[in-house]
Amino acid sequence: MQIAIVGAGIAGRMLAWRLQKLGHKITIFDKEERNSQAACSFAAAGILSPLAELEMAEAAIFELGCCSMQLYPQWLQELPQTVFFKQIGSLVTAHNNDKVELQHFKNVIKRKLGADSGYVEAIAVGEKEQELKQLGDGLYLSNEGQIDPIALMKALQQELSQAQWLDNCLVKNIEANRVVTEQQEYSFDWVFDCRGLGAKQDLPLRGVRGELLWLKAPDVNIEHLTRLMHPRYRIYIVPRPDNIYIIGATEIESEDSSPLSVRSSLELLSAAYSVHKGFGEARIIKSVVNCRPALPDNLPLVKVEQGFGQINGLYRHGILLAPALVEKAITQFQALTEHEKQYAVNS
Ligand SMILES: Cc1cc2nc3c(=O)[nH]c(=O)nc-3n(C[C@H](O)[C@H](O)[C@H](O)COP(=O)(O)OP(=O)(O)OC[C@H]3O[C@@H](n4cnc5c(N)ncnc54)[C@H](O)[C@@H]3O)c2cc1C
């Protein structure tokens, strides 16, 4: 089939790649230049945390997240480029005065899952991270991981080199079998809308501002993704190779994508410094701001009907959820096309 994908964020690229592997001919539309990193997907820290996210999210996010955690290792093997991916579990901890937050975290997860997940283990943080032993008690979430979203986005782009990629191409309207740009109208067998916040005219989306900092910290040696629970703000530290650490992320109900604020940088950096004094001599190498596309219930949307599909509302879990949502969309798409084939044969 001739299939159009509008929006080349993580949802659009991953869907395009999987459909291309099934033999379909793909056309991608994006309003940005092909190598631009303006999409929200380039901002992500790459945390793959189905369980820890459950503290703030619904059980559906956990289920989809667990499905993605199974798909990621398989799908990454199908990419010729190596994409940094690590699944060694994560740590959740708190300072001594805030230890009550850990019990609260455990209780919330148990209530949402209706049982112990089997993935949460109470530990002394020093058992997993020697340099964080002063933090005392913590939790170890064994099923969690992380990925490099920028490397993933680039690898998917390379895999889509056979696709027609129309960049700098603002789509004004999308309907079943039809894409309308400022210059032209196009027809396809199927059209998928993956525009993130760009689909606001058709969906009740809002942007949720997120900010994070990239640090180079030669004095810090942490392997595990570490979350600090705090009554006012929660931060995570994402270790990347070569003593790079991503400290994030704020969550602000605003579509302002102006540079990182002083307040946010103070909160992020002082929390990181409170976890490990070695961050004191770290260098700030990058600050990142973008807006997460969220629907009113903060849940993702996958909708496929004749000639048309949508993946949106990925909110704060887009990198985690993308494989599961793409798989879901393709299953629905295949069911509809199979039904159409049967109908044609019978009539
Ligand atoms: C600071 C921060 C940290 C995050 N960390 C994580 C994390 O650790 N783990 C995780 O799972 N998620 C994380 N997220 C969330 C994740 O980044 C998003 O959920 C995800 O990127 C959304 O992907 P998307 O493909 O739906 O949208 P986008 O990445 O925004 O892609 C949409 C694309 O559509 C294009 N487009 C829009 N309108 C039009 C139009 N009219 N015509 C043509 N093209 C159009 C855009 O140019 C863009 O390329 C984070 C987000 C932020 C902001």
The ligand as an ORCA input file, in Angstrom:
! r2SCAN-3c Opt
* xyz 0 1
  C      12.221     17.091     28.743
  C      11.510     15.836     28.300
  C      11.976     14.594     28.735
  C      11.333     13.426     28.327
  N      11.828     12.228     28.739
  C      11.226     11.079     28.363
  C      11.740      9.831     28.775
  O      12.751      9.774     29.465
  N      11.100      8.695     28.404
  C       9.962      8.724     27.627
  O       9.409      7.661     27.324
  N       9.457      9.914     27.189
  C      10.049     11.080     27.548
  N       9.541     12.285     27.136
  C       8.298     12.302     26.361
  C       8.542     12.052     24.876
  O       9.597     12.875     24.441
  C       7.266     12.338     24.067
  O       6.189     11.594     24.608
  C       7.430     11.952     22.603
  O       8.599     12.524     22.080
  C       6.254     12.368     21.734
  O       6.531     11.872     20.444
  P       5.608     12.180     19.184
  O       6.172     11.409     18.043
  O       4.175     11.963     19.525
  O       5.749     13.760     18.968
  P       6.973     14.660     18.433
  O       8.291     14.091     18.799
  O       6.653     16.043     18.868
  O       6.858     14.555     16.854
  C       5.834     15.201     16.124
  C       6.367     15.513     14.732
  O       5.303     16.024     13.938
  C       5.774     17.132     13.176
  N       4.619     17.989     12.879
  C       3.832     18.625     13.764
  N       2.867     19.303     13.123
  C       3.043     19.105     11.787
  C       2.370     19.534     10.619
  N       1.265     20.303     10.672
  N       2.848     19.147      9.417
  C       3.942     18.341      9.316
  N       4.620     17.905     10.408
  C       4.178     18.263     11.634
  C       6.813     17.776     14.086
  O       7.732     18.575     13.337
  C       7.468     16.556     14.724
  O       8.578     16.108     13.960
  C      10.177     13.483     27.490
  C       9.728     14.725     27.044
  C      10.382     15.890     27.440
  C       9.887     17.226     26.939
*
